[in-house]
């Protein structure tokens, strides 16, 4: 298509879309893409808040609930697990139903876990009921996969790091926001009133669905391409990047869900004291995610990702030392650093994905336009798979914490395990993407302002 042709709509479907055409992008594409990004961020933000509900619900669950720390970690792990698994079908849903349409549906689905928690959140409810309701909140985790798949298709490669980082970062902020809201409820009404927090989210869910219905668009070119997910699943880079995403996003979401409970269990903080600290790390990690994407746009995703893993290993060493010495200030400093570094790593790893697939398409001899289309197709499909595996890292973190506290009453052995995993992530990043990088994009498409085009 020519750059002067506006995207043609049929209902809420955009039939033609070419973000790599600079004229098209400047005249019509950028405005449309930014509008969809804005409302995608809001919907994903609410989804993350609902997904992470049980990271704060456990702070309301005092002795009257009769649930020990191991049981609370398992509630959190259940929500994490379901949120990871539903990311795969949520990725398919974008191609099947359209990004705008599925954003509306996925937002409305958040009503189910919120209303269920509102009904059962009181002492005397069986542990099995709490597990079932925690599992329901997993639908909020699926919103991330569909949102990222959708927004990936709207933006050109040179803008993906920024756009995907902003989309995910705005969504990730849903974690500290719900934690801050819990702090407000505990500080004003007390730990016996979790229903106030749950009731506050019902109108926000409806608002997210309404805005998506009113302001977002579907992209026809990504419709009905279930084969893209199959092709992405056959690519080894999908699974290599999934492993790395376990180290970045798995760390971020796992620590976000477990932080308050670790403070209560290992350092004896009260619910109010824990809630007053819990939000800090997730907030900073969310805010820095777009920065990680922007740095990857500028310097290359693999370089930023490797630097992040090295720094995460160092921060974990600080946390291990603080855990052994039972120093809360040092522990907080190291843990917050882990949040910041994992947040930046989230942005840089996701930036790598579209660049890898476009570079491979060019290496197969496709022309730049066809390679760009193939890169969008496979990267969008792979993001759901990568996001699902990455979120399972959050499940692993909570299970490792559970085992550590059951065995020794301390999280020290858990952090030593995480340190070893970050070392493995460093080795894989260097060996696959820096020592023998994916074939670069041709120099004719690269400019000094866009060095990300010469490497992943």
Residue pairs with C-beta under 8 A, 6 or more apart in sequence:
1 16
1 18
1 21
1 24
2 21
2 23
2 24
3 18
3 21
3 22
3 23
3 24
3 25
3 26
3 27
4 23
4 24
4 27
5 16
5 24
6 27
6 28
7 14
7 15
7 16
7 17
7 28
7 29
7 32
8 14
8 15
8 16
9 15
9 217
10 220
12 98
12 100
12 101
12 216
12 217
12 218
13 98
13 217
13 218
13 219
13 220
13 223
14 32
14 217
14 218
14 219
14 220
15 220
16 220
16 221
17 29
17 153
17 154
17 219
17 220
17 221
18 24
18 29
19 25
19 29
19 33
19 154
19 155
19 156
19 159
20 156
20 157
20 368
20 369
20 372
21 29
25 156
29 154
32 154
32 217
33 151
33 154
33 155
33 163
35 215
35 216
36 99
36 100
36 150
36 151
36 154
36 215
36 216
36 217
37 151
37 154
37 155
37 163
37 166
37 167
38 215
39 103
39 211
39 212
39 215
39 216
40 99
40 103
40 147
40 150
40 151
40 167
40 212
40 216
41 166
41 167
41 170
41 171
42 170
42 208
42 211
43 103
43 106
43 107
43 143
43 147
43 208
43 209
43 211
43 212
44 143
44 144
44 147
44 167
44 168
44 170
44 171
44 174
45 170
45 171
45 173
45 174
45 177
45 208
46 107
46 110
46 140
46 143
46 174
46 201
46 204
46 205
46 208
47 106
47 107
47 110
47 139
47 140
47 141
47 142
47 143
47 144
47 147
47 171
47 174
48 140
48 141
48 143
48 144
48 171
48 172
48 173
48 174
48 175
48 178
49 140
49 174
49 175
49 177
49 178
49 201
50 110
50 113
50 114
50 137
50 139
50 140
50 174
50 178
50 201
50 205
51 79
51 83
51 137
51 138
51 139
51 140
51 141
51 143
51 174
52 79
52 140
52 174
52 175
52 178
52 179
52 253
52 256
52 257
53 79
53 113
53 114
53 117
53 137
53 140
53 178
53 198
54 75
54 76
54 78
54 79
54 134
54 137
54 257
55 76
55 175
55 178
55 179
55 256
55 257
55 258
55 259
55 260
55 261
55 278
56 178
56 179
56 181
56 182
56 197
56 260
56 275
56 278
57 75
57 117
57 121
57 194
58 67
58 72
58 75
58 76
58 260
58 261
59 182
59 186
59 191
59 260
59 261
59 264
59 271
59 274
59 275
59 278
60 121
60 182
60 186
60 191
60 192
60 193
60 194
60 271
61 67
61 72
62 191
62 192
62 271
64 123
65 123
65 125
66 123
67 75
67 127
67 130
69 261
69 264
69 265
69 405
70 402
70 405
70 406
71 127
72 261
73 258
73 261
73 398
73 399
73 401
73 402
73 405
74 131
74 398
74 402
75 130
75 131
75 134
76 134
76 257
76 258
76 261
76 398
77 395
77 398
77 399
77 402
78 131
78 134
78 135
78 138
79 134
79 135
79 137
79 138
79 141
79 257
80 138
80 141
80 253
80 254
80 257
80 391
80 392
80 394
80 395
80 398
81 135
81 138
81 392
81 395
82 135
82 136
82 137
82 138
82 139
82 141
83 137
83 138
83 139
83 140
83 141
83 142
83 391
83 394
84 138
84 141
84 388
84 389
84 390
84 391
84 392
84 394
84 395
85 138
85 388
86 138
86 139
86 141
86 142
86 145
87 141
87 142
87 144
87 145
87 384
87 385
87 387
87 388
87 391
88 145
88 384
88 385
88 388
89 142
90 102
90 106
90 142
90 143
90 145
90 146
90 384
91 145
91 146
91 149
91 229
91 381
91 383
91 384
91 385
91 387
91 388
92 226
92 229
92 384
93 102
93 105
93 106
93 146
94 102
94 146
94 149
94 150
94 222
94 380
95 149
95 222
95 223
95 224
95 225
95 226
95 228
95 229
95 381
96 102
96 223
96 224
96 226
97 105
98 218
98 219
98 223
99 146
99 149
99 150
99 151
99 153
99 216
99 217
99 218
99 219
99 222
100 212
100 213
100 216
100 217
100 218
101 218
102 146
102 150
103 146
103 147
103 150
103 209
103 212
103 216
104 209
104 212
104 213
106 139
106 142
106 143
106 146
107 143
107 205
107 208
107 209
107 212
108 205
108 209
109 139
110 139
110 140
110 143
110 201
110 205
110 208
111 202
111 205
111 206
112 136
112 139
113 133
113 136
113 137
113 138
113 139
113 140
114 198
114 201
114 202
114 205
115 202
116 132
116 133
116 136
117 133
117 137
117 194
117 198
118 195
118 198
118 199
120 129
120 130
120 133
121 194
121 195
121 198
141 391
143 171
144 168
144 171
144 387
144 391
145 383
145 384
145 387
145 388
146 384
147 167
147 171
148 164
148 167
148 168
148 350
148 383
148 384
148 387
149 380
149 381
149 383
149 384
150 219
150 380
151 163
151 164
151 167
152 160
152 164
152 354
152 376
152 379
152 380
152 383
153 219
153 221
153 222
153 376
153 380
154 163
154 219
155 163
155 164
156 372
157 354
157 355
157 358
157 372
157 375
157 453
158 297
158 450
158 452
158 453
159 297
160 293
160 297
160 351
160 354
161 293
161 294
161 296
161 297
161 301
161 347
161 348
161 350
161 351
161 452
162 290
162 293
162 294
162 297
163 293
164 293
164 347
164 350
164 351
165 289
165 290
165 291
165 292
165 293
165 294
165 346
165 347
165 350
165 351
166 289
166 290
166 293
168 289
168 346
168 347
168 350
169 286
169 287
169 288
169 289
169 290
169 343
169 346
169 347
170 286
172 252
172 282
172 285
172 286
172 289
172 343
172 346
173 282
173 283
173 286
173 287
175 253
175 256
175 282
175 286
176 256
176 278
176 279
176 280
176 281
176 282
176 283
176 286
177 279
178 197
178 201
179 260
179 275
179 278
179 279
179 282
180 279
180 283
181 197
181 200
182 194
182 197
182 275
183 272
183 275
183 276
183 278
183 279
185 193
185 194
185 196
185 197
186 271
186 272
186 275
187 272
187 275
187 276
189 196
191 271
191 272
222 376
222 377
222 380
225 377
225 381
228 377
228 378
228 380
228 381
229 381
229 384
229 385
231 378
231 381
232 238
232 378
232 379
232 381
232 382
232 385
233 382
233 385
235 357
235 360
235 378
235 382
237 356
237 357
237 360
237 382
237 438
238 382
238 385
238 386
239 389
240 428
240 432
241 349
241 352
241 353
241 356
241 382
241 386
242 385
242 386
242 388
242 389
242 390
243 389
243 425
243 428
244 305
244 349
244 425
244 428
244 429
245 346
245 349
245 350
245 386
245 387
245 389
245 390
245 393
246 389
246 390
246 392
246 393
246 396
246 421
246 425
247 309
247 312
247 342
247 345
247 393
247 421
247 422
247 425
248 305
248 308
248 342
248 345
248 346
248 348
248 349
248 390
249 342
249 346
249 349
249 387
249 390
249 391
249 393
249 394
250 390
250 391
250 392
250 393
250 394
250 396
250 397
251 312
251 338
251 342
251 345
251 393
251 394
251 397
251 418
252 282
252 285
252 339
252 342
252 343
252 346
252 394
253 391
253 393
253 394
254 393
254 394
254 395
254 396
254 397
254 398
255 281
255 282
255 335
255 338
255 339
255 342
255 397
256 281
256 282
256 285
256 339
256 394
257 394
257 397
257 398
258 397
258 398
258 401
259 277
259 278
259 281
259 282
259 335
260 274
260 275
260 277
260 278
261 274
261 401
262 401
262 411
263 269
263 273
263 274
263 277
263 278
264 270
264 271
264 274
265 405
265 409
266 323
266 405
266 409
266 410
266 411
267 326
267 328
267 331
269 277
277 332
280 336
280 339
281 335
281 336
281 338
281 339
281 340
282 339
284 336
284 339
284 340
284 343
285 339
285 340
285 342
285 343
285 346
286 343
287 343
288 340
288 343
288 344
288 347
289 343
289 344
289 346
289 347
290 347
291 344
291 347
292 304
292 308
292 343
292 344
292 345
292 346
292 347
292 348
292 351
293 347
293 348
293 350
293 351
294 347
295 304
295 344
295 347
295 348
296 304
296 305
296 347
296 348
296 351
296 352
296 452
297 351
297 450
297 452
298 451
298 452
299 451
299 452
300 451
300 452
300 454
300 455
300 456
301 348
301 349
301 351
301 352
301 355
301 433
301 452
301 456
302 352
302 429
302 433
302 434
302 437
302 455
302 456
303 434
304 344
304 345
304 348
304 351
305 345
305 348
305 349
305 352
305 429
305 433
306 426
306 429
306 430
306 433
306 434
308 341
308 342
308 344
308 345
308 348
309 345
309 422
309 425
309 426
309 429
310 426
311 337
311 341
312 338
312 341
312 342
312 345
312 422
313 419
313 422
313 423
313 426
315 334
315 335
315 337
315 338
315 341
316 334
316 338
316 415
316 418
316 419
316 422
317 334
317 419
318 330
318 333
318 334
318 337
319 331
319 334
319 335
319 338
319 415
320 412
320 415
320 416
320 419
321 327
321 330
321 334
322 328
322 330
322 331
322 333
322 334
323 331
323 410
323 411
323 412
323 415
324 412
350 383
351 452
352 433
352 456
353 379
353 382
353 383
353 386
354 375
354 376
354 379
355 375
355 438
355 441
355 452
355 453
355 455
355 456
356 379
356 438
356 456
357 374
357 375
357 378
357 379
357 382
358 371
358 372
358 374
358 375
358 379
358 441
359 375
359 438
359 439
359 440
359 441
359 456
360 438
360 439
361 370
361 371
361 374
361 375
361 378
362 368
362 371
362 439
362 441
362 442
363 438
363 439
366 374
368 442
368 445
397 414
397 418
400 414
400 417
400 418
401 411
401 414
403 414
404 410
404 411
404 412
404 413
404 414
405 411
407 413
433 456
437 455
437 456
438 455
438 456
440 454
440 455
441 453
441 454
443 454
445 453
446 453
446 454
447 453
